Amino acid sequence: MAERLSISLNEESSKIIQKYLPKYKGSKADLIRRALLCLDKCEEIQKTVDFETIEAYIDYLGKMEHVIVDISHWKVIFNEIGEGSNKVWEQVYKIGEEHRKEYYDKGIRNIRKVLEHVEKTNWYKLSVDSEDCYTLILTVTEAGKFVYNFFLGFFKNYPRKVEISDEGKKIRIRVI
């Protein structure tokens, strides 16, 4: 059974409708119905993943610059690498430096925000010990050297001095 509804829109909502009417080639009512279905889907998704995480996933995956790797695969890769060569860790370090530049360009500059954004990759679970002290609890212990070297590179030329220590299953990051 259809329900008739009459609404008043503020200027912002009206502009959004005008923006999307040509794209979806229907009536305003069709567009509102579509928007409601989209809202419902978003609400369902956000029951398991918050909106900020969804945005991070889109940021990571949308440009095809990152891949999704099962934790079991991640563990196998680092078991195979073992200690790895200096060349491997130098490359991871340099990648960290490049990511700092990318994050800076995206406006992600605060250390906590950086760590929260990278946490979305599931490399670690972030524990905020204080405003200037963070513990990264590794998802896969074998990836410790990777995460450590990545952040060494990332924070190399950071505006604030950052101390990083590898404690086996945890990496501690302290702002000095």
C-alpha positions as CSV (number, residue, x, y, z in Angstrom):
1,M,0.0,0.0,0.0
2,A,1.4,3.4,-1.0
3,E,1.5,6.2,1.5
4,R,1.2,9.7,0.4
5,L,3.7,12.1,1.9
6,S,4.1,15.9,1.6
7,I,7.4,17.4,2.8
8,S,9.1,20.8,2.9
9,L,12.8,20.8,2.0
10,N,15.5,23.2,3.2
11,E,17.7,24.8,0.6
12,E,20.5,22.3,1.0
13,S,18.2,19.3,0.5
14,S,16.6,20.9,-2.5
15,K,20.0,21.5,-4.1
16,I,20.9,17.8,-3.5
17,I,17.7,16.7,-5.2
18,Q,18.4,19.0,-8.2
19,K,21.9,17.7,-8.4
20,Y,20.9,14.0,-8.7
21,L,17.6,14.3,-10.7
22,P,19.4,14.3,-14.1
23,K,21.6,11.4,-13.1
24,Y,18.7,9.1,-12.1
25,K,16.2,10.4,-14.6
26,G,13.1,10.0,-12.5
27,S,10.7,12.1,-10.4
28,K,11.6,13.7,-7.1
29,A,9.6,11.0,-5.4
30,D,11.6,8.3,-7.2
31,L,14.8,10.0,-6.0
32,I,13.6,10.2,-2.4
33,R,12.6,6.5,-2.5
34,R,16.1,5.7,-3.8
35,A,17.7,7.9,-1.1
36,L,15.6,6.1,1.6
37,L,16.8,2.7,0.3
38,C,20.4,3.9,0.3
39,L,19.9,5.3,3.9
40,D,18.5,1.9,5.0
41,K,21.5,0.1,3.5
42,C,24.0,2.5,5.1
43,E,22.3,2.0,8.5
44,E,22.5,-1.8,8.1
45,I,26.2,-1.6,7.2
46,Q,27.0,0.7,10.1
47,K,25.7,-1.9,12.5
48,T,29.0,-3.7,12.0
49,V,31.3,-1.0,10.7
50,D,31.3,2.7,11.5
51,F,31.2,5.4,8.8
52,E,34.8,6.5,9.3
53,T,36.0,3.0,8.7
54,I,33.9,2.7,5.6
55,E,35.5,6.0,4.3
56,A,38.9,4.6,5.1
57,Y,38.2,1.4,3.2
58,I,37.0,3.4,0.2
59,D,40.2,5.6,0.5
60,Y,42.4,2.5,0.6
61,L,40.6,0.4,-2.0
62,G,38.9,2.9,-4.3
63,K,42.1,3.8,-6.2
64,M,43.3,0.2,-6.5
65,E,46.5,1.1,-4.5
66,H,45.8,-1.4,-1.7
67,V,44.7,-5.0,-1.6
68,I,42.7,-7.1,0.9
69,V,44.7,-9.9,2.4
70,D,43.4,-12.6,4.7
71,I,45.2,-12.7,8.0
72,S,46.3,-16.3,7.4
73,H,47.9,-15.1,4.2
74,W,49.5,-12.2,6.0
75,K,51.0,-14.6,8.5
76,V,52.3,-17.0,5.9
77,I,54.0,-14.1,4.0
78,F,55.8,-12.9,7.1
79,N,56.7,-16.4,8.2
80,E,58.3,-16.9,4.8
81,I,60.1,-13.5,4.9
82,G,61.5,-14.3,8.3
83,E,64.2,-11.8,9.2
84,G,64.2,-10.5,5.6
85,S,67.0,-8.6,4.0
86,N,68.0,-5.1,4.7
87,K,66.8,-4.2,1.3
88,V,63.2,-5.3,2.2
89,W,63.1,-3.3,5.4
90,E,64.6,-0.2,3.6
91,Q,61.8,-0.4,1.1
92,V,59.1,-0.7,3.8
93,Y,60.8,2.3,5.5
94,K,60.6,4.3,2.2
95,I,57.0,3.3,1.7
96,G,56.3,4.7,5.2
97,E,57.9,8.0,4.1
98,E,55.7,8.2,1.0
99,H,52.6,7.4,3.0
100,R,53.3,10.3,5.3
101,K,53.3,12.6,2.3
102,E,50.0,11.1,1.1
103,Y,48.4,11.4,4.5
104,Y,49.6,15.0,4.8
105,D,48.0,15.8,1.4
106,K,44.7,14.2,2.6
107,G,44.8,16.3,5.7
108,I,45.6,13.4,8.1
109,R,48.3,14.9,10.2
110,N,47.5,14.3,13.8
111,I,49.4,11.3,15.1
112,R,46.4,9.7,16.7
113,K,44.3,10.2,13.5
114,V,47.2,8.7,11.5
115,L,47.3,5.6,13.8
116,E,43.5,5.3,13.7
117,H,43.5,5.5,9.9
118,V,46.2,2.9,9.5
119,E,44.4,0.7,12.2
120,K,41.7,0.2,9.5
121,T,44.1,-2.0,7.6
122,N,43.9,-4.5,10.6
123,W,47.7,-4.5,11.0
124,Y,47.1,-3.8,14.7
125,K,44.5,-2.8,17.3
126,L,45.3,0.7,18.6
127,S,45.4,1.3,22.4
128,V,45.5,5.0,23.4
129,D,47.6,5.0,26.6
130,S,47.7,8.9,26.8
131,E,47.6,11.9,24.6
132,D,51.2,11.3,23.5
133,C,51.5,7.5,24.0
134,Y,50.1,4.7,21.9
135,T,50.4,0.9,21.8
136,L,49.8,-1.0,18.6
137,I,48.8,-4.6,19.5
138,L,49.7,-6.6,16.4
139,T,47.1,-8.7,14.7
140,V,49.9,-11.0,13.4
141,T,53.1,-11.0,15.6
142,E,55.2,-12.0,12.6
143,A,54.4,-8.6,11.0
144,G,56.1,-6.7,13.8
145,K,59.2,-5.8,11.9
146,F,57.1,-4.6,8.9
147,V,54.9,-2.4,11.0
148,Y,57.9,-1.1,13.0
149,N,59.9,-0.1,9.9
150,F,56.8,1.3,8.2
151,F,56.2,3.7,11.1
152,L,60.0,4.5,11.4
153,G,59.8,5.8,7.8
154,F,56.4,7.4,8.3
155,F,57.5,9.5,11.3
156,K,61.1,10.2,10.1
157,N,60.4,13.8,9.0
158,Y,57.3,14.3,11.1
159,P,56.9,17.8,12.6
160,R,57.1,16.3,16.1
161,K,59.7,13.9,17.4
162,V,58.3,10.4,17.7
163,E,59.9,7.5,19.5
164,I,59.0,3.9,18.3
165,S,59.9,0.7,20.1
166,D,59.2,-2.9,19.1
167,E,58.2,-5.0,22.0
168,G,57.4,-8.3,20.2
169,K,53.6,-8.5,20.1
170,K,53.3,-4.7,20.6
171,I,54.8,-1.6,19.1
172,R,54.8,1.5,21.3
173,I,54.7,5.0,19.8
174,R,55.5,8.0,22.0
175,V,55.5,11.6,21.1
176,I,58.4,13.4,22.6
